[in-house]
Amino acid sequence: MWFSGLDPIVRILLVGTASYLILLVILRITGARSLAKLNAFDFTVTIALGSILATALTSADLSWASAATALGLLLGLQYVVARVLRAVPALRGAATASPVVIVRDGRMLEEGMRRARVGEAEVRQAARSGGYGDLGDVGAMIMETDGTLSVIGADAMGDRGMLEGLDF
C-alpha cells in the first residue's frame, strides 16, 4: 500500500524527533566515547542503538518510552563498563582486544599477522599510507584496539616507550 493516512507519518515525525532529542541528551551525558573510534564492544552498542532507533521510528508496537529506556540502558551500560574497565585493568581483555605488533624493525611478524588477521597486502598498504616506500623503514606497525594500523618509522622509534606493554 502506498499511503494509509497521515497518522503513521505524524507518529514517525513525533517519535523520530523525540528519539533524536533523547539520544542527543544521553550522548551528551555519557560522552563522546559512544561515537568515537570503535572497538568491538563499542561497535556492537552502536549497532544496537541504530536498531532501537529504527524500530522506534517504524514500528507502532514499540512505544517511545520503551525506546528511550532501551537507548538509555545501552548507553548507561556502556558508560559503566568503560568506567569499570578503566578502574580494573585486569578486566579490559573481556571487552577490548589488545594491540598486536605485526611489523618489527622492518620485518613482518607472522604470529602477529595471524592474531590480527592481517595479510601482507594490508601491511604494505598501511606502510604506503604512512608514507613509507620501503618496509625496512618501518620500525613498528601495530593493530590497535579499534582495528586501525599504527605505523611508526624506524627513525621515530626513540626509546620505544610508546610500545611498552606490547609483545615487542
One Martini backbone bead per residue (centre of mass of N, CA, C, O) as a GRO file, in nm:
protein
  168
    1MET     BB    1   0.098   0.035   0.022
    2TRP     BB    2   0.131   0.385  -0.022
    3PHE     BB    3  -0.126   0.496   0.162
    4SER     BB    4  -0.266   0.525   0.518
    5GLY     BB    5  -0.216   0.805   0.612
    6LEU     BB    6  -0.109   1.037   0.865
    7ASP     BB    7  -0.055   0.890   1.133
    8PRO     BB    8   0.222   0.747   1.075
    9ILE     BB    9   0.374   1.009   1.003
   10VAL     BB   10   0.333   1.162   1.265
   11ARG     BB   11   0.461   0.950   1.445
   12ILE     BB   12   0.743   0.958   1.318
   13LEU     BB   13   0.796   1.258   1.373
   14LEU     BB   14   0.764   1.246   1.682
   15VAL     BB   15   0.946   1.005   1.755
   16GLY     BB   16   1.199   1.100   1.606
   17THR     BB   17   1.240   1.363   1.760
   18ALA     BB   18   1.244   1.247   2.048
   19SER     BB   19   1.473   1.040   2.002
   20TYR     BB   20   1.688   1.237   1.914
   21LEU     BB   21   1.691   1.408   2.173
   22ILE     BB   22   1.752   1.178   2.375
   23LEU     BB   23   2.016   1.093   2.240
   24LEU     BB   24   2.166   1.360   2.283
   25VAL     BB   25   2.148   1.364   2.589
   26ILE     BB   26   2.284   1.092   2.645
   27LEU     BB   27   2.549   1.154   2.492
   28ARG     BB   28   2.625   1.396   2.667
   29ILE     BB   29   2.647   1.235   2.932
   30THR     BB   30   2.841   0.987   2.830
   31GLY     BB   31   2.988   1.079   2.575
   32ALA     BB   32   3.202   1.042   2.292
   33ARG     BB   33   3.272   0.735   2.298
   34SER     BB   34   3.013   0.625   2.153
   35LEU     BB   35   3.143   0.771   1.860
   36ALA     BB   36   3.407   0.680   1.839
   37LYS     BB   37   3.640   0.491   1.805
   38LEU     BB   38   3.589   0.145   1.756
   39ASN     BB   39   3.533  -0.121   1.921
   40ALA     BB   40   3.359  -0.401   1.948
   41PHE     BB   41   3.179  -0.306   2.178
   42ASP     BB   42   3.096  -0.026   2.062
   43PHE     BB   43   2.983  -0.130   1.794
   44THR     BB   44   2.752  -0.297   1.913
   45VAL     BB   45   2.607  -0.063   2.049
   46THR     BB   46   2.563   0.110   1.794
   47ILE     BB   47   2.390  -0.094   1.643
   48ALA     BB   48   2.168  -0.114   1.860
   49LEU     BB   49   2.083   0.181   1.850
   50GLY     BB   50   1.989   0.177   1.555
   51SER     BB   51   1.775  -0.041   1.593
   52ILE     BB   52   1.601   0.106   1.798
   53LEU     BB   53   1.545   0.358   1.631
   54ALA     BB   54   1.415   0.215   1.388
   55THR     BB   55   1.187   0.078   1.546
   56ALA     BB   56   1.061   0.336   1.665
   57LEU     BB   57   0.989   0.461   1.380
   58THR     BB   58   0.837   0.185   1.237
   59SER     BB   59   0.699   0.085   1.516
   60ALA     BB   60   0.397   0.073   1.696
   61ASP     BB   61   0.488  -0.148   1.920
   62LEU     BB   62   0.693   0.079   2.008
   63SER     BB   63   0.747   0.283   2.244
   64TRP     BB   64   0.906   0.563   2.330
   65ALA     BB   65   0.974   0.483   2.622
   66SER     BB   66   1.111   0.216   2.548
   67ALA     BB   67   1.328   0.332   2.364
   68ALA     BB   68   1.454   0.527   2.570
   69THR     BB   69   1.530   0.308   2.772
   70ALA     BB   70   1.713   0.144   2.583
   71LEU     BB   71   1.914   0.367   2.519
   72GLY     BB   72   1.994   0.428   2.813
   73LEU     BB   73   2.091   0.148   2.887
   74LEU     BB   74   2.319   0.110   2.683
   75LEU     BB   75   2.478   0.371   2.752
   76GLY     BB   76   2.504   0.311   3.053
   77LEU     BB   77   2.658   0.044   3.028
   78GLN     BB   78   2.894   0.156   2.868
   79TYR     BB   79   2.986   0.351   3.089
   80VAL     BB   80   3.030   0.145   3.314
   81VAL     BB   81   3.230  -0.039   3.169
   82ALA     BB   82   3.444   0.179   3.117
   83ARG     BB   83   3.495   0.240   3.418
   84VAL     BB   84   3.574  -0.044   3.507
   85LEU     BB   85   3.810  -0.084   3.305
   86ARG     BB   86   3.972   0.154   3.419
   87ALA     BB   87   3.982   0.046   3.723
   88VAL     BB   88   4.014  -0.268   3.590
   89PRO     BB   89   4.253  -0.383   3.387
   90ALA     BB   90   4.206  -0.701   3.401
   91LEU     BB   91   3.917  -0.668   3.229
   92ARG     BB   92   3.976  -0.561   2.934
   93GLY     BB   93   3.982  -0.835   2.766
   94ALA     BB   94   3.663  -0.875   2.768
   95ALA     BB   95   3.608  -0.596   2.569
   96THR     BB   96   3.906  -0.579   2.456
   97ALA     BB   97   4.158  -0.559   2.260
   98SER     BB   98   4.483  -0.608   2.187
   99PRO     BB   99   4.758  -0.504   2.085
  100VAL     BB  100   4.940  -0.576   1.769
  101VAL     BB  101   5.234  -0.682   1.646
  102ILE     BB  102   5.333  -0.692   1.280
  103VAL     BB  103   5.589  -0.497   1.290
  104ARG     BB  104   5.956  -0.535   1.310
  105ASP     BB  105   6.216  -0.392   1.189
  106GLY     BB  106   6.086  -0.447   0.882
  107ARG     BB  107   5.929  -0.711   0.986
  108MET     BB  108   5.717  -0.955   0.949
  109LEU     BB  109   5.479  -1.102   1.179
  110GLU     BB  110   5.315  -1.387   1.167
  111GLU     BB  111   5.175  -1.402   1.443
  112GLY     BB  112   5.053  -1.117   1.441
  113MET     BB  113   4.898  -1.147   1.173
  114ARG     BB  114   4.724  -1.379   1.266
  115ARG     BB  115   4.591  -1.243   1.516
  116ALA     BB  116   4.491  -0.986   1.325
  117ARG     BB  117   4.410  -1.072   1.040
  118VAL     BB  118   4.666  -1.004   0.842
  119GLY     BB  119   4.797  -0.918   0.541
  120GLU     BB  120   5.041  -0.820   0.334
  121ALA     BB  121   4.875  -0.608   0.178
  122GLU     BB  122   4.791  -0.444   0.435
  123VAL     BB  123   5.072  -0.373   0.528
  124ARG     BB  124   5.162  -0.222   0.272
  125GLN     BB  125   4.936  -0.015   0.272
  126ALA     BB  126   5.002   0.115   0.547
  127ALA     BB  127   5.284   0.203   0.471
  128ARG     BB  128   5.205   0.383   0.235
  129SER     BB  129   5.007   0.565   0.400
  130GLY     BB  130   5.265   0.650   0.588
  131GLY     BB  131   5.509   0.705   0.362
  132TYR     BB  132   5.624   0.416   0.275
  133GLY     BB  133   5.848   0.243   0.038
  134ASP     BB  134   5.986   0.079   0.283
  135LEU     BB  135   5.971  -0.160   0.524
  136GLY     BB  136   6.258  -0.096   0.651
  137ASP     BB  137   6.138   0.198   0.765
  138VAL     BB  138   5.981   0.024   0.970
  139GLY     BB  139   5.962  -0.019   1.312
  140ALA     BB  140   5.633  -0.020   1.349
  141MET     BB  141   5.329  -0.224   1.361
  142ILE     BB  142   4.991  -0.168   1.483
  143MET     BB  143   4.713  -0.324   1.608
  144GLU     BB  144   4.458  -0.179   1.730
  145THR     BB  145   4.167  -0.187   1.921
  146ASP     BB  146   4.008  -0.041   1.658
  147GLY     BB  147   4.175  -0.160   1.383
  148THR     BB  148   4.408   0.009   1.346
  149LEU     BB  149   4.710   0.114   1.180
  150SER     BB  150   5.017   0.169   1.321
  151VAL     BB  151   5.296   0.379   1.216
  152ILE     BB  152   5.650   0.349   1.281
  153GLY     BB  153   5.934   0.478   1.232
  154ALA     BB  154   6.261   0.402   1.273
  155ASP     BB  155   6.340   0.715   1.335
  156ALA     BB  156   6.084   0.719   1.575
  157MET     BB  157   6.138   0.514   1.822
  158GLY     BB  158   6.339   0.566   2.026
  159ASP     BB  159   6.268   0.417   2.346
  160ARG     BB  160   5.986   0.259   2.310
  161GLY     BB  161   5.755   0.365   2.510
  162MET     BB  162   5.491   0.319   2.323
  163LEU     BB  163   5.550  -0.015   2.352
  164GLU     BB  164   5.463  -0.062   2.619
  165GLY     BB  165   5.325  -0.390   2.678
  166LEU     BB  166   5.424  -0.510   2.425
  167ASP     BB  167   5.497  -0.767   2.205
  168PHE     BB  168   5.840  -0.678   2.111
   0.00000   0.00000   0.00000
